[in-house]
Amino acid sequence: MEMQDRSVIVTGGASGIGRATALLLAREGARVFIGDIDEAGGQAVAAQAA
């Protein structure tokens, strides 16, 4: 699936399957918005995806 320039919301993106999904989508060119109760973890994943 072509993800370039698509916007995606990933809930639970700070760890586990959500984290892996967020990183994969970012690597494929999507704009990823990460939501998680663990705010610091979500920010860490966002920094890693950038």
N, C-alpha and C positions, 0 to 999 in steps of 0.2 A: 504494500500500500504506500502510495506517495505521501509523505508527511511534510515535505518542504512547505514552509509558510502556513502551516495549519496551526490552530490554537487548540490546546488540549488541557483539560483539568484532570489532575491525578489526585484522588483522595487517598490518604494513608501513604503518602509518598516519602515519608522519612525513613522507612525501613521495609525489609522484605520484598514482596512482589511489587508493591507500589513504588519502592525505590528503584528497583530494576527496570520497571516500566518507564518511569520518568527519565532515567538516564538513557534508555534505548531510544525513546521518542526524541529527546533532545539531540542525540547523536544523529538521528535521521532528519534533523532540520526543523522539527516542530517547536513552537513557542509553548513551553510547558509551565503551567501554573500548579504549584504543589500545595496541597492542603493537608494538614496533619495536626493532631492535638499536641504533638511534640514540635513546637515552633523552632527551637534551636536545631533539631534534627532536619526539619524541612529546609531551613536556611543552609545547612551544611550540604545537603543534596543539591540545592539550587546552585551553590557556589561550585560544586564539583561538575555540574552539568554545563556551566558557562564556558 
